[in-house]
Amino acid sequence: MRLREQILEGVLEEGSRLPKETVLAEEFGVSRATIREALRLLTAQSLIRTAKGAGGGSFVTVPSAGHLSESLRSGIDLLTAADDLTLGELLEARELLEVPAARLAARRRSEDDLVLLYEAIPDRPLQLPTKEQFVYNRDFHSCVIAACGNTLLSIAAQPVFAVLQTHLSRSRLGRSWHRSINEHHRGIAAAIEDSDEQGAEEQMRDHLMWLRPYYEKAWRAAGRTTVGA
């Protein structure tokens, strides 16, 4: 697709407005239907955005890690809803991604990373509404992944975590659960702060193993049939 190539090569700059469909069809020697399908695909790939109104049209955008991660999450959500993904597969993927991310975070973390990491651990989690407790939980894991300094790892790990957290947040969890989560996160953060790569890796693995039965319970409560091994 020549339009795609021009965007990725920088021939068409970010924010520039594409010509009308009739002009593009004439320029590339194809039908308007072909151009319309090409624009649809470019939109799905976050390479263009479409605006309506007097100043509307199709505008070039630059793909970001956030766009790619969100697109991947949508796909995982669909597969999960269709029971094409088991809980076991999601948990296995999460372990394969977040355990090495914790090790890398201990090796590469900056002082700013540590500040964000500790800010994501509330002092009094039991005094917070359940929804806010899950926001802290999300932010902590996002900070660990970001501190590892690997964009591809972040793109892959964030949507897997998001899908699992969505299911877990819909289940009923007691005060002891939230207290334990806080303690686990402090242990992981301390290992990362000490640049203890093995300790961060082991603590993250133990944390994910501890979470497994809670995910299984939430999965079954939601009527999911594919728990998996």
Backbone bond lengths (Angstrom), bond angles and torsions (degrees), N, CA, C in turn:
res aa  C-N    CA-C-N  psi(-1)  N-CA   C-N-CA  omega(-1)  CA-C   N-CA-C  phi
1 M - - - 1.462 - - 1.537 108.16 -
2 R 1.334 115.25 113.65 1.460 119.44 -173.50 1.523 113.10 -67.00
3 L 1.330 117.04 -33.85 1.462 119.94 177.29 1.523 110.59 -60.55
4 R 1.331 115.26 -44.13 1.467 121.03 179.61 1.519 110.55 -60.76
5 E 1.314 116.34 -44.21 1.463 121.04 179.75 1.526 110.70 -61.69
6 Q 1.332 116.83 -41.55 1.459 120.20 -179.14 1.527 111.73 -65.29
7 I 1.340 116.85 -34.66 1.464 120.38 178.33 1.529 110.09 -70.41
8 L 1.331 116.79 -48.50 1.458 120.71 -176.94 1.528 112.29 -67.20
9 E 1.339 116.86 -30.29 1.467 120.66 -179.73 1.526 112.10 -85.87
10 G 1.338 116.20 -4.27 1.466 119.46 177.77 1.511 114.51 84.39
11 V 1.332 117.26 5.75 1.468 119.85 176.81 1.524 109.07 -63.96
12 L 1.327 115.08 -41.41 1.460 121.40 172.74 1.522 107.47 -100.23
13 E 1.307 117.53 114.06 1.462 121.72 -173.21 1.525 111.43 -81.03
14 E 1.332 114.17 156.55 1.459 120.59 178.50 1.528 110.18 -58.44
15 G 1.331 115.03 133.61 1.452 120.80 178.93 1.513 113.99 90.68
16 S 1.347 117.30 -14.50 1.468 119.25 -179.21 1.530 110.21 -71.20
17 R 1.292 115.10 146.78 1.463 121.72 -177.28 1.521 109.73 -92.32
18 L 1.324 115.76 131.90 1.461 119.99 178.79 1.528 109.87 -76.50
19 P 1.329 117.21 150.52 1.467 119.77 175.43 1.534 110.81 -64.38
20 K 1.302 116.79 167.60 1.462 121.22 178.94 1.526 110.62 -64.84
21 E 1.329 115.32 161.18 1.465 120.56 -176.75 1.521 112.00 -56.97
22 T 1.335 116.88 -40.74 1.465 120.05 -178.73 1.526 111.14 -63.39
23 V 1.329 116.20 -38.46 1.467 120.78 179.73 1.525 110.14 -68.70
24 L 1.352 116.64 -43.96 1.465 120.83 178.93 1.533 111.07 -63.44
25 A 1.330 116.79 -40.36 1.465 120.91 -179.94 1.526 110.25 -61.64
26 E 1.326 115.73 -42.10 1.471 120.20 179.62 1.525 110.68 -68.84
27 E 1.342 116.19 -40.67 1.468 120.63 -178.04 1.527 111.82 -63.57
28 F 1.344 116.45 -41.19 1.460 120.20 -176.39 1.528 113.05 -96.91
29 G 1.319 117.09 -2.78 1.454 120.62 176.55 1.519 114.04 68.46
30 V 1.327 116.04 38.07 1.467 121.11 179.42 1.529 108.91 -131.00
31 S 1.333 115.39 174.96 1.455 119.95 -179.94 1.529 111.14 -79.39
32 R 1.331 116.33 163.05 1.460 120.42 176.58 1.526 110.78 -64.06
33 A 1.341 116.47 -32.27 1.462 119.63 178.85 1.527 110.88 -63.35
34 T 1.331 116.32 -38.00 1.467 120.94 178.24 1.533 110.03 -66.92
35 I 1.328 116.68 -41.88 1.456 120.81 178.20 1.521 110.52 -64.21
36 R 1.333 116.07 -41.61 1.470 120.26 -179.66 1.530 110.50 -61.09
37 E 1.332 117.07 -41.19 1.468 121.41 179.05 1.530 110.39 -68.08
38 A 1.325 116.78 -38.64 1.469 120.61 178.01 1.523 110.64 -63.06
39 L 1.314 117.18 -41.68 1.468 121.15 178.75 1.525 110.95 -65.91
40 R 1.325 116.39 -36.52 1.466 120.03 177.64 1.523 110.65 -62.83
41 L 1.327 116.80 -43.46 1.456 121.18 179.41 1.528 111.28 -66.63
42 L 1.314 117.21 -39.85 1.466 120.78 178.79 1.531 110.80 -64.89
43 T 1.328 116.69 -36.25 1.463 120.49 176.60 1.522 110.52 -65.33
44 A 1.337 116.64 -43.11 1.464 121.35 179.48 1.520 111.26 -63.27
45 Q 1.330 116.85 -28.93 1.468 121.17 179.72 1.527 112.16 -91.34
46 S 1.344 117.04 7.87 1.469 123.15 179.87 1.530 112.52 59.51
47 L 1.335 116.26 32.83 1.461 120.23 177.98 1.516 111.90 -98.81
48 I 1.330 116.69 -16.42 1.456 121.03 171.97 1.521 108.61 -141.90
49 R 1.310 116.23 158.11 1.462 121.77 172.52 1.520 107.33 -127.67
50 T 1.312 115.80 149.15 1.461 120.65 -177.29 1.515 109.77 -114.76
51 A 1.326 115.79 132.06 1.464 121.94 178.09 1.523 108.84 -121.12
52 K 1.329 115.35 144.96 1.461 120.36 179.78 1.524 110.21 -101.15
53 G 1.311 115.83 170.93 1.452 120.23 177.58 1.517 112.74 99.80
54 A 1.341 114.22 -174.01 1.469 120.19 -176.34 1.520 112.06 -60.35
55 G 1.328 116.56 -37.77 1.463 119.91 -179.24 1.508 112.45 -99.03
56 G 1.328 115.74 21.43 1.464 120.58 -175.11 1.514 113.82 -80.68
57 G 1.316 114.04 -174.27 1.452 121.70 -178.77 1.515 110.24 137.60
58 S 1.316 116.48 -167.47 1.461 121.73 178.65 1.524 109.27 -106.20
59 F 1.341 115.78 128.12 1.467 121.50 -175.56 1.532 110.40 -121.60
60 V 1.319 115.71 142.33 1.464 121.69 -178.31 1.527 109.90 -72.62
61 T 1.326 116.24 133.78 1.464 122.01 173.19 1.525 108.17 -123.01
62 V 1.315 115.71 164.12 1.464 120.74 178.38 1.522 108.14 -110.13
63 P 1.331 117.99 126.53 1.469 119.77 -178.84 1.522 111.39 -63.38
64 S 1.332 115.96 142.22 1.460 121.14 179.30 1.516 109.48 -124.23
65 A 1.335 115.56 167.99 1.465 119.77 177.11 1.522 110.52 -59.66
66 G 1.341 116.28 -37.69 1.460 120.13 179.58 1.509 112.72 -63.18
67 H 1.347 116.59 -42.56 1.461 120.81 178.39 1.526 110.80 -61.86
68 L 1.324 115.79 -46.55 1.463 120.27 -178.08 1.523 111.09 -64.51
69 S 1.322 116.22 -41.37 1.451 120.85 -179.35 1.520 111.21 -64.90
70 E 1.333 116.71 -41.61 1.470 121.17 179.95 1.522 110.58 -66.97
71 S 1.332 116.48 -38.33 1.459 120.36 177.34 1.531 110.77 -63.66
72 L 1.326 115.53 -41.54 1.458 120.33 178.34 1.526 110.87 -65.19
73 R 1.322 116.24 -39.12 1.460 119.70 178.61 1.535 111.00 -62.02
74 S 1.327 116.81 -42.44 1.463 120.42 179.78 1.528 110.77 -60.19
75 G 1.333 115.38 -40.54 1.459 119.42 178.62 1.516 112.40 -66.00
76 I 1.338 116.60 -41.65 1.466 120.62 178.61 1.525 110.70 -65.50
77 D 1.331 116.06 -38.82 1.469 120.50 177.10 1.531 110.89 -58.60
78 L 1.327 116.14 -44.46 1.461 120.30 -178.85 1.522 111.36 -65.53
79 L 1.325 116.43 -42.72 1.467 120.31 178.99 1.529 110.92 -64.39
80 T 1.323 115.99 -39.04 1.464 120.44 179.55 1.523 110.88 -66.62
81 A 1.331 116.35 -43.80 1.466 120.65 179.94 1.520 111.50 -62.76
82 A 1.320 116.23 -31.71 1.462 120.63 179.94 1.527 112.46 -87.78
83 D 1.322 116.93 6.34 1.460 122.74 -178.65 1.530 112.54 59.73
84 D 1.332 116.24 28.93 1.467 120.55 176.36 1.525 111.37 -90.91
85 L 1.334 116.66 -9.01 1.462 122.16 175.75 1.518 108.46 -122.81
86 T 1.316 116.86 133.01 1.462 119.64 176.97 1.520 110.11 -90.29
87 L 1.311 115.08 158.72 1.462 119.70 174.80 1.522 109.82 -60.48
88 G 1.338 116.08 -39.01 1.458 119.85 179.25 1.516 112.29 -57.86
89 E 1.337 116.95 -39.30 1.464 120.83 179.37 1.526 111.11 -67.31
90 L 1.331 116.47 -41.28 1.465 120.21 179.16 1.525 111.15 -64.51
91 L 1.337 116.54 -44.04 1.457 119.99 -179.66 1.526 111.45 -67.04
92 E 1.320 115.66 -38.31 1.466 119.23 178.02 1.526 110.10 -63.86
93 A 1.335 116.71 -43.31 1.469 120.67 179.03 1.520 110.41 -63.14
94 R 1.337 115.85 -40.83 1.460 118.93 -179.33 1.529 111.21 -63.09
95 E 1.321 116.04 -42.09 1.469 119.22 179.21 1.523 110.88 -64.22
96 L 1.322 116.76 -42.34 1.460 120.86 -179.30 1.526 112.18 -65.22
97 L 1.329 116.73 -24.56 1.462 120.97 -178.96 1.529 112.83 -95.04
98 E 1.339 116.90 -48.91 1.465 119.63 -171.62 1.526 114.14 -81.48
99 V 1.314 118.51 -27.45 1.464 119.50 178.16 1.534 110.57 -66.18
100 P 1.343 118.88 -51.13 1.471 117.74 175.78 1.528 112.58 -66.04
101 A 1.346 117.40 -27.91 1.470 119.83 177.23 1.524 110.35 -63.33
102 A 1.332 116.89 -39.18 1.470 120.51 178.35 1.522 110.65 -64.87
103 R 1.336 116.80 -39.95 1.474 120.63 177.99 1.534 110.24 -62.69
104 L 1.337 116.22 -46.03 1.458 120.00 -179.94 1.531 111.51 -66.19
105 A 1.330 116.28 -35.66 1.461 119.73 178.54 1.523 110.81 -62.61
106 A 1.338 117.00 -39.41 1.464 121.02 177.92 1.538 111.13 -64.89
107 R 1.304 116.09 -28.37 1.468 120.38 -179.25 1.526 112.28 -83.60
108 R 1.338 116.35 -34.95 1.460 119.52 -168.38 1.530 114.80 -112.96
109 R 1.315 118.43 -6.99 1.461 120.55 -170.91 1.525 111.73 -57.94
110 S 1.333 113.66 145.16 1.465 120.90 175.66 1.527 108.24 -102.70
111 E 1.312 116.07 173.08 1.467 119.90 176.54 1.525 111.06 -63.81
112 D 1.320 116.30 -35.78 1.468 120.18 177.31 1.528 110.69 -64.72
113 D 1.336 116.30 -38.00 1.464 120.21 177.59 1.526 110.43 -60.64
114 L 1.329 116.11 -41.96 1.463 120.54 -179.02 1.525 111.43 -65.21
115 V 1.310 116.24 -39.25 1.468 120.02 178.42 1.523 109.89 -60.28
116 L 1.329 116.20 -47.67 1.468 120.61 -179.71 1.524 111.32 -65.23
117 L 1.320 115.96 -37.14 1.460 120.95 -179.36 1.530 111.17 -62.53
118 Y 1.325 116.13 -47.36 1.467 119.71 -178.81 1.530 112.09 -73.50
119 E 1.331 116.49 -28.55 1.466 119.09 176.01 1.525 111.18 -66.93
120 A 1.325 116.44 -22.87 1.462 121.42 -179.58 1.533 112.66 -85.89
121 I 1.334 116.48 5.46 1.471 121.42 176.79 1.522 107.22 -114.63
122 P 1.322 118.83 106.11 1.471 120.53 -177.08 1.524 111.93 -69.00
123 D 1.324 116.34 145.14 1.469 121.23 179.01 1.526 111.60 -68.92
124 R 1.324 115.71 -38.22 1.474 120.54 -177.96 1.533 109.22 -129.10
125 P 1.322 117.25 74.59 1.467 120.06 -175.36 1.523 114.01 -61.50
126 L 1.317 117.60 -31.86 1.463 120.32 -176.05 1.525 112.20 -73.43
127 Q 1.327 116.96 -11.91 1.455 119.94 177.43 1.531 111.89 -91.61
128 L 1.324 116.33 -1.17 1.458 120.78 -178.39 1.525 110.65 -96.83
129 P 1.325 117.77 151.43 1.467 120.61 172.34 1.529 109.46 -61.68
130 T 1.316 116.44 151.75 1.467 120.70 -177.31 1.522 112.01 -55.28
131 K 1.325 117.06 -42.65 1.463 120.66 -178.59 1.524 111.10 -60.14
132 E 1.325 116.45 -40.62 1.464 120.28 -179.30 1.525 111.06 -70.78
133 Q 1.329 117.47 -33.03 1.455 120.55 176.66 1.529 110.41 -61.30
134 F 1.322 115.95 -39.51 1.461 119.45 179.02 1.529 111.90 -71.11
135 V 1.318 116.95 -28.60 1.468 120.14 175.12 1.528 109.87 -65.10
136 Y 1.327 116.85 -44.04 1.468 120.42 176.10 1.529 110.68 -60.98
137 N 1.320 115.93 -42.08 1.461 120.59 179.69 1.530 110.77 -60.44
138 R 1.319 115.32 -45.08 1.470 120.39 177.92 1.524 110.91 -61.54
139 D 1.333 115.86 -46.18 1.463 119.88 -176.92 1.531 111.79 -64.05
140 F 1.338 116.69 -37.30 1.459 119.06 -179.74 1.526 110.63 -61.69
141 H 1.323 116.12 -50.30 1.464 119.01 -178.50 1.529 111.38 -65.78
142 S 1.326 116.75 -34.35 1.465 119.79 176.36 1.527 110.41 -63.32
143 C 1.336 116.73 -39.08 1.465 121.21 179.87 1.530 111.42 -66.50
144 V 1.321 116.61 -39.74 1.470 120.07 177.83 1.521 109.80 -62.08
145 I 1.325 115.62 -46.61 1.464 120.35 -178.62 1.524 110.85 -64.60
146 A 1.345 116.74 -41.73 1.464 119.99 179.43 1.520 111.51 -64.81
147 A 1.342 116.55 -36.94 1.467 121.01 -177.70 1.526 112.48 -68.63
148 C 1.326 116.90 -17.68 1.468 118.54 -179.38 1.523 111.35 -72.41
149 G 1.340 116.82 -18.63 1.456 120.37 173.71 1.506 115.51 73.61
150 N 1.338 117.17 24.79 1.463 120.51 179.30 1.528 108.37 -124.99
151 T 1.322 116.76 108.41 1.462 121.85 -175.00 1.525 112.30 -61.91
152 L 1.329 117.36 -41.74 1.469 120.32 -179.25 1.524 111.38 -65.38
153 L 1.321 116.16 -38.55 1.463 120.15 177.75 1.529 109.72 -64.10
154 S 1.314 116.30 -39.18 1.458 121.04 178.66 1.520 111.08 -65.31
155 I 1.314 117.29 -43.97 1.471 121.69 179.77 1.521 110.79 -59.62
156 A 1.328 116.41 -40.21 1.466 120.55 -177.64 1.522 112.68 -78.11
157 A 1.335 117.20 -37.80 1.465 120.25 -172.91 1.523 113.37 -78.62
158 Q 1.311 117.62 -39.07 1.463 120.79 -174.73 1.525 113.48 -58.07
159 P 1.333 119.85 -48.08 1.469 118.45 -178.58 1.514 114.09 -67.64
160 V 1.339 118.09 -32.75 1.469 120.51 177.40 1.520 109.30 -64.46
161 F 1.319 116.28 -45.86 1.459 120.69 178.20 1.529 110.74 -61.67
162 A 1.340 116.88 -43.13 1.465 121.16 -176.73 1.527 111.85 -61.95
163 V 1.323 117.11 -41.95 1.469 120.77 179.62 1.525 110.50 -65.04
164 L 1.330 116.98 -43.67 1.464 120.55 179.48 1.526 110.94 -65.60
165 Q 1.326 116.63 -43.10 1.467 119.54 -178.09 1.529 111.12 -64.62
166 T 1.323 117.43 -36.75 1.462 120.88 179.22 1.519 111.09 -58.61
167 H 1.329 116.30 -43.74 1.463 120.40 179.17 1.522 111.26 -67.81
168 L 1.334 116.30 -40.12 1.464 120.09 -177.01 1.525 111.30 -69.31
169 S 1.323 116.76 -38.00 1.464 120.62 -176.73 1.528 112.08 -67.65
170 R 1.319 116.68 -17.63 1.466 120.20 179.48 1.528 112.38 -86.22
171 S 1.326 116.25 -7.29 1.459 120.12 -178.42 1.527 109.93 -96.13
172 R 1.328 116.03 168.34 1.458 120.95 179.68 1.523 109.88 -93.67
173 L 1.332 115.12 121.71 1.456 120.54 -178.23 1.529 108.47 -127.58
174 G 1.308 115.96 136.63 1.457 120.42 -175.81 1.517 113.92 -80.16
175 R 1.326 114.35 176.87 1.464 121.69 -179.07 1.523 111.65 -62.31
176 S 1.317 116.93 -35.85 1.461 119.69 -178.58 1.529 111.03 -64.65
177 W 1.322 116.44 -31.60 1.470 120.46 179.35 1.531 109.98 -64.25
178 H 1.317 115.64 -49.48 1.463 119.91 -178.62 1.533 111.18 -65.95
179 R 1.320 117.21 -35.05 1.457 120.33 177.46 1.532 110.39 -65.60
180 S 1.323 116.13 -42.51 1.466 120.41 -179.71 1.521 111.58 -65.91
181 I 1.337 116.83 -40.48 1.463 120.78 177.93 1.528 110.06 -56.68
182 N 1.318 115.48 -44.60 1.461 120.52 -179.85 1.531 111.24 -60.45
183 E 1.341 116.32 -43.23 1.462 121.15 -179.70 1.529 110.71 -65.56
184 H 1.325 116.32 -41.95 1.475 120.05 178.28 1.527 110.32 -60.56
185 H 1.320 115.65 -46.10 1.466 119.61 -178.04 1.525 111.83 -62.72
186 R 1.327 117.15 -37.27 1.462 120.05 177.80 1.528 110.88 -64.51
187 G 1.319 115.74 -38.26 1.461 119.34 178.32 1.520 112.28 -65.49
188 I 1.325 116.22 -42.90 1.465 121.01 178.36 1.527 110.12 -64.37
189 A 1.344 116.08 -44.59 1.465 120.38 -179.21 1.524 111.46 -63.00
190 A 1.327 116.71 -39.13 1.463 120.52 -179.91 1.528 110.95 -64.43
191 A 1.332 116.70 -40.95 1.465 120.23 178.78 1.523 110.85 -65.46
192 I 1.330 116.54 -40.27 1.467 120.42 178.16 1.529 110.22 -65.33
193 E 1.333 116.52 -41.73 1.468 120.64 178.50 1.522 111.31 -61.88
194 D 1.344 116.98 -37.74 1.459 121.63 -179.16 1.527 112.91 -81.60
195 S 1.329 115.96 2.92 1.478 121.17 -176.17 1.524 111.36 57.48
196 D 1.320 116.26 32.26 1.461 123.09 179.31 1.527 108.39 -89.81
197 E 1.324 116.12 89.58 1.456 120.91 -174.58 1.521 112.35 -61.98
198 Q 1.333 116.90 -47.22 1.463 120.16 -179.48 1.536 110.56 -64.98
199 G 1.321 116.58 -41.38 1.455 120.42 -179.93 1.516 111.92 -63.81
200 A 1.337 116.91 -42.83 1.467 120.70 179.28 1.521 110.16 -63.95
201 E 1.328 115.84 -41.30 1.464 120.56 178.93 1.522 111.12 -63.02
202 E 1.329 116.73 -47.23 1.465 120.78 -178.38 1.526 111.86 -66.46
203 Q 1.328 116.60 -40.14 1.458 119.40 -179.43 1.525 111.25 -67.11
204 M 1.312 116.93 -38.70 1.470 119.27 177.98 1.521 110.35 -67.13
205 R 1.325 117.62 -40.78 1.463 120.39 178.74 1.526 110.63 -63.50
206 D 1.317 117.01 -45.15 1.468 120.36 178.73 1.533 110.87 -62.31
207 H 1.316 115.82 -39.21 1.466 121.03 179.31 1.524 110.52 -60.98
208 L 1.323 116.99 -46.49 1.461 120.76 -178.51 1.523 111.40 -68.42
209 M 1.319 117.06 -35.24 1.462 120.13 176.65 1.529 110.74 -66.51
210 W 1.308 116.66 -38.82 1.466 121.37 178.26 1.525 111.18 -63.78
211 L 1.324 116.31 -34.86 1.462 121.35 -178.40 1.530 112.97 -73.41
212 R 1.317 117.08 -24.23 1.470 120.80 -170.74 1.535 114.09 -51.56
213 P 1.337 120.24 -52.36 1.474 118.73 -178.24 1.525 113.55 -61.75
214 Y 1.336 117.43 -28.66 1.462 120.10 177.63 1.533 110.55 -69.99
215 Y 1.339 115.98 -38.61 1.456 119.76 175.72 1.529 110.27 -64.36
216 E 1.313 116.41 -42.99 1.466 120.18 -179.38 1.524 111.06 -60.65
217 K 1.329 116.11 -41.82 1.463 120.62 179.01 1.526 110.45 -64.69
218 A 1.346 116.59 -44.47 1.464 120.80 179.82 1.520 111.03 -64.46
219 W 1.334 116.02 -37.95 1.465 121.42 -179.04 1.538 110.00 -63.25
220 R 1.315 115.29 -46.23 1.469 119.30 -179.01 1.526 111.09 -68.73
221 A 1.330 116.97 -36.26 1.469 120.87 178.92 1.518 111.49 -63.80
222 A 1.331 115.93 -28.79 1.453 120.97 179.30 1.525 112.26 -85.64
223 G 1.338 115.85 0.41 1.455 119.33 178.05 1.507 114.92 81.87
224 R 1.326 116.23 14.54 1.473 120.10 178.43 1.521 108.57 -73.38
225 T 1.325 115.81 135.42 1.466 119.74 -177.90 1.517 112.74 -98.79
226 T 1.325 117.68 -13.48 1.463 120.57 -176.04 1.520 110.56 -106.24
227 V 1.330 115.64 75.99 1.463 119.79 176.86 1.516 109.82 -74.82
228 G 1.322 116.63 -47.02 1.459 120.65 177.39 1.511 112.81 81.50
229 A 1.331 113.87 178.43 1.459 120.32 -176.31 1.516 111.66 -77.82
